[in-house]
Amino acid sequence: MQSKKIEDTNLPQQGGDMAQIAMVLAKQQQDNMIVLNKDLLPSKGKFYPQDLRVKKLSTIDIKNLSTLTADTLDGTMNSIIAHNVKGINVNDILVGDKFWFVFYLRNLTYNDYPYNIKYKCDNCNKYSIYKMQQKDVLVNYLKDDFNPEFTMDNEDKIEISFPTIGTEVQCNQILKEPEKYTIDGVIDEQILNIACYINTINGSKVSLMKAYDYVCNLDALSFTNFGNYMAEIDFGVKPYIEIECECKNKITVPVSLSPEYFMPKITNPNK
């Protein structure tokens, strides 16, 4: 994808109408994007009423993705999505859709060029290579009959909302400086993650820390049933793929966001 020089565009050459120039630039940017079929998303796009547009990754995007570390993972992925998914603020994208976007943008960029995964079958002991493509990404989809209202065993009425990237950023900030949010300076990460799903309690909207305190003080039965329900309704990309060997045995193989995944060795047909 080549960048056009400013003089090669259809920008108005006279009058200096910035509104008109902005409209032309916006149109040119949209020409490099495609409308996403939201049904493909783990959330099935149910929380995005507007059209979402996506484009191929840039050279800088590829470089950043191919040098991911544990410390840069979230920030880099959020930045990549912000650059290449338009029609929505990145903070409003659901965490359950986040990894799917990264897989999709990579495969869009390389026209679904396969990624070679080496594996060993635990049945026939044969080593093989599987060519992974977008169709192989395993997705837990949001259930069509999802009900955002949940009644606790203690009779409290909870309205559920799924965490967004904005929620995730807030959680990371709390975990980084827990002393600012609690008296003893201790935050349980797993309980905080569960609290992210609580939007209202008995009709009253609550902050993340209010939801955290609420979950911490639940009785054992209410906590267990609520946690199990969250696990049941959650959606997103599975961290593995399933491969069927020639011997018909099915193997589960972990998928990692390795440098080779984002910079595959693509065979040049002209050589």
C-alpha positions as CSV (number, residue, x, y, z in Angstrom):
1,M,0.0,0.0,0.0
2,Q,1.7,3.2,-1.2
3,S,1.3,6.7,0.4
4,K,0.3,9.4,-2.0
5,K,2.1,12.8,-2.0
6,I,-0.1,15.7,-1.1
7,E,0.1,17.1,-4.6
8,D,-1.3,13.9,-6.1
9,T,-4.5,14.2,-4.1
10,N,-7.8,15.9,-5.0
11,L,-7.4,18.5,-2.3
12,P,-9.0,21.9,-3.1
13,Q,-6.1,24.1,-4.5
14,Q,-7.8,27.4,-3.9
15,G,-9.8,29.1,-1.2
16,G,-8.2,27.4,1.9
17,D,-11.6,25.8,2.9
18,M,-10.2,23.6,5.8
19,A,-13.6,21.9,6.3
20,Q,-13.6,20.9,2.6
21,I,-10.0,19.7,2.8
22,A,-10.8,17.7,5.9
23,M,-13.7,16.0,4.2
24,V,-11.4,15.0,1.2
25,L,-8.7,13.6,3.5
26,A,-11.3,11.6,5.5
27,K,-12.6,10.2,2.2
28,Q,-9.1,9.2,1.1
29,Q,-8.5,7.5,4.4
30,Q,-11.7,5.6,4.1
31,D,-10.7,4.4,0.6
32,N,-7.9,2.4,2.2
33,M,-10.3,0.7,4.6
34,I,-13.0,-1.9,4.5
35,V,-16.2,-2.3,6.5
36,L,-15.9,-5.1,9.0
37,N,-18.5,-7.8,9.2
38,K,-19.2,-7.5,12.9
39,D,-20.8,-10.9,13.0
40,L,-17.3,-12.3,12.9
41,L,-16.4,-10.8,16.2
42,P,-16.6,-12.8,19.4
43,S,-19.2,-10.3,20.7
44,K,-20.9,-10.5,17.3
45,G,-20.8,-6.7,17.3
46,K,-23.8,-6.5,19.5
47,F,-22.3,-3.6,21.5
48,Y,-21.2,-1.6,18.4
49,P,-24.2,0.0,16.8
50,Q,-22.0,1.9,14.3
51,D,-20.0,0.6,11.3
52,L,-16.4,-0.4,12.0
53,R,-13.8,0.0,9.4
54,V,-10.4,-1.8,9.3
55,K,-7.2,-1.4,7.3
56,K,-4.0,-3.3,6.8
57,L,-1.2,-3.0,9.3
58,S,1.6,-0.5,8.6
59,T,5.4,-1.1,8.6
60,I,5.6,0.5,12.1
61,D,2.7,-1.7,13.3
62,I,4.4,-4.9,12.1
63,K,7.7,-3.8,13.7
64,N,6.0,-3.1,17.1
65,L,4.0,-6.4,17.0
66,S,7.1,-8.4,16.2
67,T,8.9,-7.1,19.2
68,L,6.2,-7.6,21.8
69,T,7.2,-8.3,25.4
70,A,5.1,-9.0,28.5
71,D,5.5,-5.3,29.5
72,T,4.5,-3.9,26.1
73,L,1.8,-6.4,25.1
74,D,-1.3,-4.4,26.2
75,G,-0.1,-1.0,25.2
76,T,1.1,-2.2,21.8
77,M,-2.1,-4.1,21.0
78,N,-4.3,-1.1,22.1
79,S,-2.2,1.2,19.9
80,I,-2.4,-1.2,16.9
81,I,-6.2,-1.4,17.2
82,A,-6.6,2.3,17.6
83,H,-4.6,2.9,14.4
84,N,-6.3,0.3,12.3
85,V,-9.9,0.1,13.5
86,K,-12.0,3.2,12.9
87,G,-15.6,4.2,13.8
88,I,-15.1,3.6,17.5
89,N,-12.9,4.9,20.3
90,V,-10.4,2.2,21.2
91,N,-11.3,2.4,24.9
92,D,-14.9,1.3,23.9
93,I,-13.7,-1.9,22.3
94,L,-14.5,-5.0,24.4
95,V,-11.6,-6.9,25.9
96,G,-13.2,-10.1,24.6
97,D,-12.8,-8.8,21.0
98,K,-9.3,-7.5,21.5
99,F,-7.1,-10.5,20.6
100,W,-9.5,-11.4,17.7
101,F,-8.8,-8.0,16.2
102,V,-5.0,-8.6,16.4
103,F,-5.3,-12.0,14.6
104,Y,-7.7,-10.5,12.0
105,L,-5.6,-7.5,11.2
106,R,-2.5,-9.7,10.8
107,N,-4.3,-12.0,8.4
108,L,-5.9,-9.1,6.6
109,T,-2.5,-7.6,6.1
110,Y,-1.0,-10.7,4.6
111,N,-4.1,-11.8,2.7
112,D,-4.5,-14.7,5.1
113,Y,-1.0,-16.1,4.3
114,P,-0.7,-19.2,6.5
115,Y,1.5,-19.3,9.6
116,N,3.4,-22.6,9.9
117,I,3.0,-24.4,13.3
118,K,5.1,-27.4,14.0
119,Y,3.5,-30.1,16.2
120,K,4.0,-33.7,17.3
121,C,1.0,-36.0,17.4
122,D,0.8,-37.8,20.7
123,N,-0.9,-40.8,19.0
124,C,1.3,-41.6,16.0
125,N,4.4,-39.7,17.3
126,K,4.7,-38.0,13.9
127,Y,6.1,-34.5,13.5
128,S,4.2,-32.3,11.1
129,I,3.6,-28.7,10.1
130,Y,0.1,-27.2,10.1
131,K,-0.6,-24.0,8.0
132,M,-2.7,-21.8,10.3
133,Q,-5.1,-19.3,8.9
134,Q,-7.9,-17.0,10.2
135,K,-10.4,-19.9,9.9
136,D,-8.4,-21.8,12.5
137,V,-8.7,-19.1,15.2
138,L,-11.0,-20.7,17.8
139,V,-13.7,-18.3,19.1
140,N,-16.1,-18.4,22.0
141,Y,-19.0,-16.3,20.8
142,L,-21.4,-14.3,22.9
143,K,-24.6,-16.3,23.4
144,D,-27.6,-15.1,21.5
145,D,-29.8,-15.4,24.5
146,F,-27.4,-13.5,26.8
147,N,-29.3,-11.7,29.6
148,P,-27.5,-8.8,31.3
149,E,-29.6,-9.1,34.4
150,F,-28.4,-11.6,37.1
151,T,-29.9,-12.3,40.5
152,M,-27.4,-13.1,43.3
153,D,-28.2,-15.8,45.8
154,N,-28.4,-13.0,48.3
155,E,-31.3,-11.5,46.1
156,D,-29.2,-8.5,44.9
157,K,-30.0,-7.6,41.3
158,I,-26.8,-7.2,39.1
159,E,-26.7,-5.6,35.7
160,I,-23.7,-7.0,33.8
161,S,-21.6,-5.1,31.3
162,F,-18.5,-6.6,29.6
163,P,-15.2,-4.9,30.3
164,T,-13.7,-2.7,27.6
165,I,-10.1,-1.7,26.8
166,G,-10.8,1.4,28.9
167,T,-11.8,-0.8,31.8
168,E,-8.6,-2.8,31.3
169,V,-6.5,0.3,31.4
170,Q,-8.2,1.4,34.6
171,C,-7.6,-2.0,36.2
172,N,-3.9,-1.9,35.3
173,Q,-3.6,1.5,36.9
174,I,-5.3,0.3,40.1
175,L,-3.0,-2.8,40.2
176,K,0.1,-0.6,39.6
177,E,-0.8,1.8,42.5
178,P,-3.0,-0.2,44.9
179,E,-2.1,2.0,47.9
180,K,-4.2,4.8,46.3
181,Y,-7.3,2.7,46.3
182,T,-7.3,0.7,49.5
183,I,-6.3,1.2,53.1
184,D,-4.0,-1.8,53.2
185,G,-2.6,-1.3,49.7
186,V,-3.6,-4.7,48.6
187,I,-5.8,-5.5,45.5
188,D,-6.7,-9.1,44.4
189,E,-6.4,-9.1,40.6
190,Q,-8.8,-12.0,40.1
191,I,-11.5,-10.4,42.2
192,L,-10.9,-7.1,40.4
193,N,-11.4,-8.8,37.0
194,I,-14.7,-10.2,38.2
195,A,-15.8,-6.7,39.5
196,C,-15.2,-5.4,35.9
197,Y,-18.5,-7.1,34.9
198,I,-20.7,-5.3,37.3
199,N,-22.4,-2.2,36.0
200,T,-25.2,-1.6,38.5
201,I,-26.2,-3.2,41.8
202,N,-30.0,-3.0,42.6
203,G,-30.4,-0.3,39.9
204,S,-27.6,1.9,41.1
205,K,-24.5,2.4,38.9
206,V,-21.3,1.6,40.8
207,S,-17.6,2.5,40.2
208,L,-15.1,-0.2,39.6
209,M,-13.7,0.0,43.2
210,K,-17.3,-0.1,44.6
211,A,-17.9,-3.2,42.6
212,Y,-14.6,-4.6,43.9
213,D,-15.6,-4.0,47.5
214,Y,-19.0,-5.6,46.8
215,V,-17.5,-8.8,45.4
216,C,-15.0,-9.0,48.3
217,N,-17.8,-8.9,50.8
218,L,-20.1,-11.5,49.1
219,D,-21.0,-14.7,50.9
220,A,-19.3,-17.8,49.5
221,L,-22.4,-19.1,47.7
222,S,-23.1,-15.8,45.9
223,F,-19.5,-15.3,45.0
224,T,-19.1,-18.9,43.6
225,N,-22.3,-18.8,41.5
226,F,-21.6,-15.3,40.1
227,G,-18.0,-16.2,39.2
228,N,-19.2,-19.4,37.5
229,Y,-21.8,-17.4,35.6
230,M,-19.2,-14.9,34.4
231,A,-17.1,-17.8,33.1
232,E,-20.1,-19.3,31.3
233,I,-21.1,-16.1,29.4
234,D,-17.7,-14.7,28.6
235,F,-16.5,-14.6,25.0
236,G,-13.2,-14.2,23.2
237,V,-10.4,-16.0,21.4
238,K,-9.1,-19.3,22.7
239,P,-5.3,-19.4,23.2
240,Y,-4.9,-22.5,21.2
241,I,-5.9,-24.2,17.9
242,E,-7.1,-27.8,17.3
243,I,-5.3,-29.8,14.6
244,E,-6.4,-33.1,13.1
245,C,-3.4,-35.3,12.4
246,E,-3.3,-37.7,9.4
247,C,-4.1,-40.5,11.9
248,K,-7.3,-38.6,12.7
249,N,-6.1,-37.8,16.2
250,K,-6.9,-34.3,17.4
251,I,-4.1,-32.3,18.9
252,T,-4.4,-29.0,20.9
253,V,-1.5,-26.6,20.1
254,P,-1.0,-23.3,21.9
255,V,-0.8,-20.2,19.8
256,S,1.7,-17.5,20.6
257,L,2.1,-14.0,19.2
258,S,5.6,-14.7,18.1
259,P,7.7,-12.4,15.9
260,E,7.4,-15.0,13.1
261,Y,3.6,-14.7,13.2
262,F,3.8,-11.0,12.4
263,M,6.7,-11.3,10.0
264,P,6.2,-14.5,8.1
265,K,8.7,-15.8,5.5
266,I,6.5,-15.3,2.4
267,T,7.7,-17.1,-0.7
268,N,8.1,-14.7,-3.6
269,P,6.6,-16.4,-6.7
270,N,8.8,-14.3,-9.0
271,K,12.0,-15.8,-7.7
